[in-house]
Amino acid sequence: MPDGTTYTYNNGDIAWVLASTALVWIMIPGVGFFYSGLLRRKNALSMIYLSMLSVGVVSFQWFFWGYSLSFSETASKFIGDLEHFGMKGVLGQPSVGSTRIPAIVFSVYQLMFAAITPILAIGAVAERSKLGPLLVFVFVWATIVYDPIACWTWNPAGWVYKAGGLDFAGGTPVHISSGTAGLAISLYLGKRRGWGTERLAYKPHNTTYVVLGTVLLWFGWFGFNGGSALAATMRAAMACTVTNLAAAFGGLTWMLWDYRLERKWSVVGFCSGAIAGLVAITPASGFVGPPAAVLYGFMAGTICNFATQLKFIFNYDDTLDIFASHAIGGIVGNVLTGFFAQSSIAALDGTVIPGGFIDHHYKQLGLQIADSASGLGYSFVMTTIILWIMHFIPGLRLRCSEEAEMLGVDDAEMGEFAYDYVALDSELGLQQHPHGVHEVPNEIDGALAHERRGGHAGPRDLAHAKGELTPEEKTEASA
């Protein structure tokens, strides 16, 4: 250290946490591919782009003040100060998270958690949002919502930490906060064009992307949960074990629930259940053993599956079921931890906790419920406030135009596409070719059918779909 102080660390612990950092990083584009595959192809690229946007914006925010607001040693019970503004003084001293790794290692590892959380939330903008204002939203949301919740959960000065709340890897800071923010975003943006009709009863446009995203997420979750031990210990090994079990049983459970309705073996159902199981085991992964992990997977696969119907009951458009998967899944995990947390599992690396119901520590359930409720309420209220403040600032309103929604966010906002051809016929209500659905080139290069390659959607089609006339037609009518 510059002041001459010497600290000794185990290189294996440092190597494991740095490897886990890379594992969590790969989850971020995994979210993008998972979300992209579930959407229509005209909006596929925007979700992958937003995952990388989240990495870029939050990396700067974390350097600027995010790490300090979350993990400064002089933090309050609610939020940190600017002691480490611009990463000042973050190097070789023991980290606030664990004395077994230096602060610089802890900082870059926690950055990955801060970066993945906003993309989980802003998946709710799918198919109906401008992309530019999200640069501002992600920075502000990470500062006002994520950092305080991370501070009160994981910083030794935080009120949940002091009260004895158990959250090993982010049930509340990552999943409940992002899932609830997704609900707030869905309510703010309103419903997509065609909500409640067959137009939005589409199947995922690329199931392979859904599987690829799940693979990247499942793979990275070993670093997400196992790395949260912040050392290469038996507790890290147990966290990896229960993570895999919960994902497996979550996937099987969701798939079987879907089979009872369709009599089809749905890979999308399996992937959705695996994610739900991973979400639920996140807060518990350093506190429970394999038998409990099986129950976590089953409960998450069941409850989150049925929770996807909430959007129809309460009439809101949560395009990617973010609230059902992440907020509800996080609550399931937190509550079950109140029952099944074991002091013997935590003690695998020397950590001392009183445990949950299984260890006759009955008040742990109340602490877990309070933690969940506080994260849910805080995220929903603050996200709603952020959205409405941006709503009244010129250039920062999120909702895109109806024309952009029909055309697709990829084309309207990016001018780039996930594929060479995108079908717009069914969206615009055009008559399809008698020999089947024909692929439609992305670009709109003519007003009349004979001017368009392949007879694809043009400006006149877009105007007519909205019940309007093009400027040329208005001129002809007036003449």
C-alpha positions as CSV (number, residue, x, y, z in Angstrom):
1,M,0.0,0.0,0.0
2,P,1.2,3.6,-0.6
3,D,1.3,4.2,3.2
4,G,3.6,1.2,3.7
5,T,0.9,-1.0,5.2
6,T,1.1,-4.6,4.1
7,Y,-1.9,-6.9,3.7
8,T,-1.7,-10.6,2.9
9,Y,-4.4,-12.4,0.9
10,N,-4.9,-15.9,-0.5
11,N,-4.4,-15.8,-4.2
12,G,-6.9,-18.5,-4.7
13,D,-9.6,-16.4,-3.1
14,I,-8.7,-13.5,-5.4
15,A,-8.7,-15.7,-8.4
16,W,-12.1,-17.2,-7.6
17,V,-13.8,-13.8,-7.2
18,L,-12.2,-12.4,-10.3
19,A,-13.3,-15.5,-12.3
20,S,-16.8,-15.0,-10.8
21,T,-16.7,-11.4,-12.0
22,A,-16.3,-12.7,-15.5
23,L,-19.1,-15.2,-15.0
24,V,-21.5,-12.6,-13.9
25,W,-20.5,-10.3,-16.8
26,I,-21.5,-12.9,-19.3
27,M,-24.9,-13.0,-17.7
28,I,-25.6,-9.5,-18.9
29,P,-25.7,-10.2,-22.6
30,G,-27.4,-13.5,-21.6
31,V,-30.4,-11.4,-20.3
32,G,-30.4,-9.5,-23.7
33,F,-30.5,-12.7,-25.7
34,F,-33.2,-14.2,-23.4
35,Y,-35.4,-11.1,-23.7
36,S,-34.7,-10.8,-27.4
37,G,-35.8,-14.3,-28.2
38,L,-39.1,-13.8,-26.5
39,L,-40.1,-10.7,-28.5
40,R,-41.1,-10.2,-32.1
41,R,-38.2,-10.0,-34.6
42,K,-38.7,-6.3,-35.4
43,N,-37.7,-5.5,-31.8
44,A,-35.1,-8.2,-31.3
45,L,-31.9,-6.2,-31.5
46,S,-33.0,-3.5,-29.1
47,M,-33.0,-5.8,-26.1
48,I,-29.4,-7.0,-26.9
49,Y,-28.4,-3.4,-27.3
50,L,-29.9,-2.4,-24.0
51,S,-28.0,-5.2,-22.1
52,M,-24.7,-3.7,-23.4
53,L,-26.0,-0.2,-22.7
54,S,-26.5,-1.2,-19.1
55,V,-22.9,-2.4,-18.8
56,G,-21.6,0.9,-20.3
57,V,-23.7,3.3,-18.2
58,V,-23.4,1.5,-14.9
59,S,-19.6,0.9,-15.3
60,F,-19.2,4.7,-15.4
61,Q,-21.8,5.3,-12.6
62,W,-20.1,2.7,-10.4
63,F,-16.7,4.4,-10.9
64,F,-18.2,7.9,-10.5
65,W,-20.0,7.3,-7.2
66,G,-22.0,4.1,-7.3
67,Y,-19.4,2.0,-5.4
68,S,-19.0,4.7,-2.7
69,L,-22.8,5.2,-2.2
70,S,-23.1,1.4,-1.8
71,F,-20.0,0.3,0.1
72,S,-18.2,3.3,1.8
73,E,-17.0,2.4,5.3
74,T,-18.6,5.5,6.7
75,A,-22.1,4.8,5.2
76,S,-25.3,5.5,7.1
77,K,-28.0,2.9,7.7
78,F,-29.6,3.8,4.3
79,I,-26.9,5.0,1.9
80,G,-23.1,5.6,1.7
81,D,-21.3,8.8,1.3
82,L,-18.7,10.0,-1.3
83,E,-15.7,8.8,0.6
84,H,-14.7,6.7,-2.5
85,F,-15.9,9.2,-5.1
86,G,-14.1,8.4,-8.4
87,M,-12.8,5.1,-6.8
88,K,-10.6,7.2,-4.5
89,G,-8.7,5.0,-2.1
90,V,-10.1,1.7,-3.5
91,L,-7.1,-0.6,-3.9
92,G,-5.4,-3.1,-1.6
93,Q,-7.1,-2.6,1.8
94,P,-9.4,-5.3,3.0
95,S,-12.9,-4.8,1.4
96,V,-16.0,-3.9,3.3
97,G,-17.6,-7.2,2.1
98,S,-14.8,-9.5,3.3
99,T,-11.4,-9.2,4.7
100,R,-10.3,-12.1,2.6
101,I,-10.1,-10.0,-0.7
102,P,-8.9,-6.5,-1.4
103,A,-11.3,-3.6,-2.0
104,I,-10.4,-3.4,-5.7
105,V,-11.5,-7.0,-6.3
106,F,-14.7,-6.6,-4.3
107,S,-15.5,-3.4,-6.2
108,V,-15.2,-4.9,-9.7
109,Y,-17.2,-8.0,-8.6
110,Q,-20.0,-5.9,-7.2
111,L,-20.0,-3.7,-10.3
112,M,-21.4,-6.7,-12.2
113,F,-24.4,-7.0,-9.9
114,A,-25.0,-3.3,-10.3
115,A,-24.8,-3.6,-14.1
116,I,-27.1,-6.5,-14.5
117,T,-29.9,-5.2,-12.3
118,P,-31.1,-2.3,-14.6
119,I,-31.3,-4.5,-17.7
120,L,-33.6,-6.9,-15.8
121,A,-35.8,-3.9,-15.0
122,I,-35.8,-2.1,-18.4
123,G,-36.8,-5.2,-20.2
124,A,-40.2,-3.8,-19.3
125,V,-39.8,-1.2,-22.0
126,A,-39.8,-3.9,-24.7
127,E,-41.5,-2.9,-28.0
128,R,-42.7,0.5,-27.0
129,S,-39.9,2.8,-25.7
130,K,-37.4,5.3,-27.1
131,L,-33.8,4.2,-26.4
132,G,-32.0,7.5,-25.9
133,P,-33.8,8.5,-22.6
134,L,-32.8,5.1,-21.2
135,L,-29.2,6.3,-20.9
136,V,-30.4,8.8,-18.3
137,F,-32.8,6.5,-16.7
138,V,-30.3,3.7,-16.1
139,F,-27.8,6.2,-14.5
140,V,-30.4,7.8,-12.3
141,W,-32.1,4.5,-11.3
142,A,-28.8,2.8,-10.4
143,T,-28.0,5.8,-8.1
144,I,-31.4,6.4,-6.5
145,V,-32.7,2.8,-6.3
146,Y,-30.0,0.2,-6.6
147,D,-27.3,1.8,-4.5
148,P,-29.4,2.5,-1.4
149,I,-30.8,-1.1,-1.4
150,A,-27.4,-2.6,-1.9
151,C,-26.1,-0.5,0.9
152,W,-28.7,-1.4,3.5
153,T,-28.5,-5.1,2.5
154,W,-24.8,-5.8,2.2
155,N,-22.9,-2.9,3.8
156,P,-22.2,-3.7,7.5
157,A,-23.6,-0.2,8.3
158,G,-26.9,-1.0,6.6
159,W,-30.1,-1.4,8.6
160,V,-31.1,-4.8,7.1
161,Y,-27.5,-6.1,7.6
162,K,-27.6,-4.9,11.2
163,A,-31.0,-6.3,11.9
164,G,-29.9,-9.7,10.7
165,G,-31.6,-10.0,7.4
166,L,-30.2,-12.9,5.2
167,D,-29.6,-12.1,1.5
168,F,-26.5,-14.0,0.2
169,A,-26.4,-12.8,-3.4
170,G,-29.2,-10.3,-4.2
171,G,-32.8,-11.4,-3.6
172,T,-33.8,-7.9,-2.7
173,P,-31.1,-5.6,-4.3
174,V,-31.1,-7.4,-7.6
175,H,-34.4,-9.3,-8.2
176,I,-37.1,-7.7,-6.1
177,S,-35.9,-4.2,-7.0
178,S,-35.6,-4.9,-10.7
179,G,-38.9,-6.9,-10.9
180,T,-40.8,-4.1,-9.1
181,A,-39.2,-1.5,-11.2
182,G,-40.3,-3.5,-14.3
183,L,-43.9,-3.3,-13.0
184,A,-43.6,0.5,-12.4
185,I,-42.3,0.9,-16.0
186,S,-45.1,-1.2,-17.4
187,L,-47.7,0.8,-15.7
188,Y,-46.1,4.1,-16.7
189,L,-45.7,3.2,-20.4
190,G,-49.1,1.7,-20.7
191,K,-50.2,-1.1,-23.0
192,R,-48.7,-1.9,-26.4
193,R,-50.7,-1.4,-29.6
194,G,-53.1,-4.4,-29.9
195,W,-53.1,-5.4,-26.2
196,G,-55.9,-7.8,-25.5
197,T,-56.1,-9.0,-29.2
198,E,-54.7,-11.9,-31.1
199,R,-52.1,-9.5,-32.5
200,L,-50.1,-9.8,-29.3
201,A,-50.7,-13.5,-28.9
202,Y,-47.5,-14.3,-30.7
203,K,-44.9,-17.0,-29.8
204,P,-41.3,-16.1,-29.2
205,H,-39.7,-15.3,-32.5
206,N,-36.4,-17.1,-31.8
207,T,-36.5,-19.9,-29.3
208,T,-32.8,-20.6,-29.9
209,Y,-32.1,-17.1,-28.4
210,V,-34.2,-18.0,-25.4
211,V,-32.1,-21.1,-24.8
212,L,-28.9,-19.3,-25.5
213,G,-29.8,-16.6,-23.0
214,T,-30.7,-19.3,-20.4
215,V,-27.4,-21.1,-21.0
216,L,-25.4,-17.9,-20.4
217,L,-27.5,-17.0,-17.3
218,W,-27.3,-20.5,-15.8
219,F,-23.6,-20.7,-16.5
220,G,-22.9,-17.2,-15.0
221,W,-25.1,-17.8,-12.0
222,F,-22.4,-20.1,-10.6
223,G,-20.3,-16.9,-10.3
224,F,-23.3,-14.9,-9.1
225,N,-24.0,-17.1,-6.2
226,G,-20.8,-19.1,-5.7
227,G,-18.7,-15.9,-6.0
228,S,-20.8,-14.2,-3.3
229,A,-18.9,-16.3,-0.7
230,L,-16.1,-13.9,-1.6
231,A,-13.5,-16.7,-1.2
232,A,-12.8,-20.1,-2.5
233,T,-14.4,-22.1,0.3
234,M,-16.7,-25.0,0.9
235,R,-19.5,-22.5,1.3
236,A,-18.8,-21.3,-2.3
237,A,-19.0,-25.0,-3.4
238,M,-22.3,-25.5,-1.6
239,A,-23.7,-22.3,-3.2
240,C,-22.8,-23.6,-6.6
241,T,-24.5,-26.9,-5.8
242,V,-27.8,-25.5,-4.6
243,T,-27.8,-23.0,-7.5
244,N,-27.7,-25.8,-10.1
245,L,-30.3,-27.9,-8.2
246,A,-32.8,-25.1,-7.9
247,A,-32.5,-24.2,-11.6
248,A,-33.0,-27.8,-12.6
249,F,-36.1,-28.3,-10.5
250,G,-37.5,-24.9,-11.4
251,G,-37.2,-25.7,-15.1
252,L,-38.8,-29.1,-14.8
253,T,-41.7,-27.8,-12.6
254,W,-42.6,-24.9,-14.9
255,M,-42.4,-27.2,-18.0
256,L,-44.7,-29.7,-16.3
257,W,-47.2,-27.0,-15.3
258,D,-47.3,-25.8,-18.9
259,Y,-47.7,-29.4,-20.3
260,R,-50.9,-29.8,-18.4
261,L,-52.4,-27.0,-20.6
262,E,-50.9,-27.5,-24.0
263,R,-49.8,-31.2,-23.9
264,K,-46.5,-29.9,-25.4
265,W,-43.0,-30.1,-24.0
266,S,-42.1,-26.4,-24.0
267,V,-38.4,-25.5,-24.0
268,V,-39.5,-21.9,-23.3
269,G,-41.3,-23.1,-20.2
270,F,-38.3,-25.0,-19.1
271,C,-36.0,-22.0,-19.5
272,S,-38.5,-19.7,-17.7
273,G,-38.7,-22.1,-14.8
274,A,-34.9,-22.4,-14.6
275,I,-34.6,-18.6,-14.4
276,A,-37.3,-18.6,-11.7
277,G,-35.4,-21.3,-9.7
278,L,-32.2,-19.3,-10.0
279,V,-33.9,-16.1,-8.8
280,A,-35.4,-17.8,-5.8
281,I,-32.2,-19.6,-4.7
282,T,-30.1,-16.3,-5.0
283,P,-30.8,-15.0,-1.5
284,A,-30.5,-18.4,0.1
285,S,-27.5,-19.9,-1.8
286,G,-25.1,-19.5,1.1
287,F,-27.5,-20.5,3.8
288,V,-29.3,-23.7,2.7
289,G,-28.4,-27.2,1.6
290,P,-29.4,-29.4,-1.3
291,P,-32.7,-30.7,0.0
292,A,-34.0,-27.2,0.5
293,A,-32.8,-26.2,-3.0
294,V,-35.1,-28.8,-4.5
295,L,-38.0,-27.1,-2.7
296,Y,-36.9,-23.7,-3.8
297,G,-36.9,-24.8,-7.4
298,F,-40.4,-26.4,-7.1
299,M,-41.9,-23.4,-5.3
300,A,-40.4,-20.9,-7.7
301,G,-41.4,-22.9,-10.8
302,T,-45.0,-23.1,-9.5
303,I,-45.6,-19.7,-7.9
304,C,-43.9,-17.7,-10.7
305,N,-45.7,-19.7,-13.4
306,F,-49.1,-18.8,-11.9
307,A,-47.9,-15.2,-11.2
308,T,-47.6,-14.6,-14.9
309,Q,-51.5,-14.4,-14.9
310,L,-51.4,-11.3,-12.7
311,K,-51.0,-9.0,-15.7
312,F,-54.3,-10.3,-17.0
313,I,-56.1,-10.0,-13.7
314,F,-54.9,-6.5,-13.0
315,N,-54.8,-5.4,-16.7
316,Y,-51.2,-4.2,-17.2
317,D,-48.8,-5.1,-20.0
318,D,-45.7,-6.7,-18.5
319,T,-44.3,-7.8,-21.9
320,L,-41.6,-10.2,-20.5
321,D,-43.2,-11.1,-17.2
322,I,-40.4,-9.4,-15.3
323,F,-42.5,-8.8,-12.1
324,A,-43.7,-12.4,-12.0
325,S,-40.2,-13.9,-12.5
326,H,-38.0,-11.5,-10.6
327,A,-40.0,-9.7,-8.0
328,I,-42.2,-12.7,-7.1
329,G,-39.3,-15.1,-7.4
330,G,-37.2,-12.9,-5.2
331,I,-39.9,-12.8,-2.5
332,V,-40.3,-16.6,-2.7
333,G,-36.6,-16.9,-2.1
334,N,-36.4,-14.4,0.8
335,V,-39.4,-15.9,2.6
336,L,-38.2,-19.5,2.2
337,T,-34.8,-18.4,3.6
338,G,-36.6,-17.4,6.7
339,F,-37.7,-21.0,7.1
340,F,-34.7,-23.0,5.8
341,A,-31.5,-21.0,6.5
342,Q,-29.1,-23.2,8.5
343,S,-26.3,-22.0,10.7
344,S,-24.3,-25.1,9.8
345,I,-24.3,-24.1,6.1
346,A,-23.1,-20.6,6.8
347,A,-20.5,-22.0,9.2
348,L,-18.7,-23.7,6.2
349,D,-16.6,-20.6,5.9
350,G,-16.8,-19.6,9.6
351,T,-19.8,-17.3,9.3
352,V,-22.1,-17.3,12.3
353,I,-25.8,-16.8,11.9
354,P,-28.8,-17.9,14.1
355,G,-30.5,-19.6,11.1
356,G,-34.2,-19.7,10.4
357,F,-37.2,-21.8,11.5
358,I,-35.2,-25.0,10.9
359,D,-32.8,-23.8,13.6
360,H,-35.6,-22.6,15.9
361,H,-34.9,-18.9,15.1
362,Y,-38.4,-18.0,14.4
363,K,-38.1,-14.2,14.1
364,Q,-35.9,-14.7,11.0
365,L,-39.1,-15.0,8.9
366,G,-40.3,-11.6,10.0
367,L,-36.9,-10.1,9.1
368,Q,-37.1,-11.6,5.6
369,I,-40.6,-10.4,5.0
370,A,-39.6,-6.9,6.2
371,D,-36.6,-6.9,3.9
372,S,-38.7,-8.0,0.9
373,A,-41.5,-5.4,1.6
374,S,-39.0,-2.5,2.0
375,G,-37.2,-3.3,-1.2
376,L,-40.5,-3.7,-3.1
377,G,-42.1,-0.6,-1.8
378,Y,-38.9,1.6,-2.2
379,S,-38.2,0.4,-5.7
380,F,-41.8,0.9,-6.9
381,V,-42.2,4.4,-5.5
382,M,-38.8,5.7,-6.5
383,T,-39.0,4.2,-10.0
384,T,-42.4,5.8,-10.5
385,I,-41.1,9.2,-9.4
386,I,-38.1,9.0,-11.7
387,L,-40.3,8.1,-14.7
388,W,-42.7,10.9,-14.1
389,I,-40.0,13.5,-13.5
390,M,-38.4,12.4,-16.8
391,H,-41.8,12.6,-18.4
392,F,-41.9,16.3,-18.0
393,I,-38.4,17.0,-19.1
394,P,-38.1,17.7,-22.9
395,G,-36.4,14.8,-24.7
396,L,-36.6,12.3,-21.8
397,R,-40.1,10.9,-22.2
398,L,-39.8,7.1,-22.7
399,R,-42.9,6.1,-24.7
400,C,-42.2,6.0,-28.5
401,S,-44.7,7.0,-31.2
402,E,-47.3,4.7,-32.5
403,E,-45.6,4.6,-35.9
404,A,-42.3,3.6,-34.3
405,E,-44.1,0.8,-32.4
406,M,-45.6,-0.5,-35.6
407,L,-42.4,-0.3,-37.5
408,G,-40.4,-1.8,-34.7
409,V,-38.0,-0.2,-32.2
410,D,-35.0,-1.6,-34.1
411,D,-35.7,0.3,-37.3
412,A,-37.3,3.4,-35.7
413,E,-34.7,4.0,-33.0
414,M,-31.5,2.2,-34.2
415,G,-31.7,1.9,-38.0
416,E,-30.1,-1.5,-37.5
417,F,-31.6,-5.0,-37.4
418,A,-31.1,-8.4,-35.9
419,Y,-32.1,-10.0,-39.2
420,D,-32.0,-9.1,-42.9
421,Y,-35.8,-9.5,-43.2
422,V,-38.6,-8.6,-40.7
423,A,-42.3,-9.5,-41.3
424,L,-44.6,-6.5,-40.8
425,D,-47.7,-7.8,-42.6
426,S,-49.5,-9.2,-39.7
427,E,-48.7,-6.2,-37.5
428,L,-50.1,-3.8,-40.1
429,G,-53.1,-5.9,-41.0
430,L,-52.0,-6.4,-44.6
431,Q,-53.2,-9.3,-46.7
432,Q,-50.6,-12.1,-46.8
433,H,-49.4,-13.9,-49.9
434,P,-51.6,-16.9,-50.7
435,H,-48.7,-19.3,-50.5
436,G,-47.8,-18.3,-47.0
437,V,-46.2,-15.5,-44.9
438,H,-43.6,-13.7,-47.0
439,E,-40.6,-12.1,-45.4
440,V,-40.6,-8.4,-45.5
441,P,-37.4,-6.3,-46.1
442,N,-36.7,-4.0,-43.2
443,E,-36.3,-0.8,-45.2
444,I,-39.4,1.0,-46.5
445,D,-38.5,2.0,-50.0
446,G,-41.7,2.9,-51.7
447,A,-45.2,4.1,-51.2
448,L,-47.1,1.9,-53.5
449,A,-47.1,-1.9,-53.8
450,H,-45.4,-2.0,-57.2
451,E,-42.6,0.3,-55.9
452,R,-41.7,-2.0,-53.0
453,R,-39.5,-5.1,-53.3
454,G,-41.6,-8.1,-52.5
455,G,-44.7,-6.0,-51.9
456,H,-43.6,-5.2,-48.3
457,A,-44.9,-2.6,-46.0
458,G,-44.4,1.0,-47.1
459,P,-45.3,4.5,-45.8
460,R,-48.8,4.2,-47.2
461,D,-49.4,0.9,-45.3
462,L,-48.2,2.5,-42.0
463,A,-50.6,5.5,-42.5
464,H,-53.5,3.3,-43.5
465,A,-52.9,1.0,-40.5
466,K,-53.5,4.1,-38.3
467,G,-56.5,5.2,-40.3
468,E,-54.7,8.2,-41.8
469,L,-53.8,9.4,-45.2
470,T,-50.2,10.0,-46.4
471,P,-49.3,13.6,-47.3
472,E,-49.5,12.7,-51.0
473,E,-53.0,11.3,-50.6
474,K,-54.1,14.4,-48.7
475,T,-52.8,16.6,-51.5
476,E,-54.7,14.5,-54.1
477,A,-57.9,14.6,-52.0
478,S,-57.7,18.4,-51.7
479,A,-57.1,18.8,-55.4
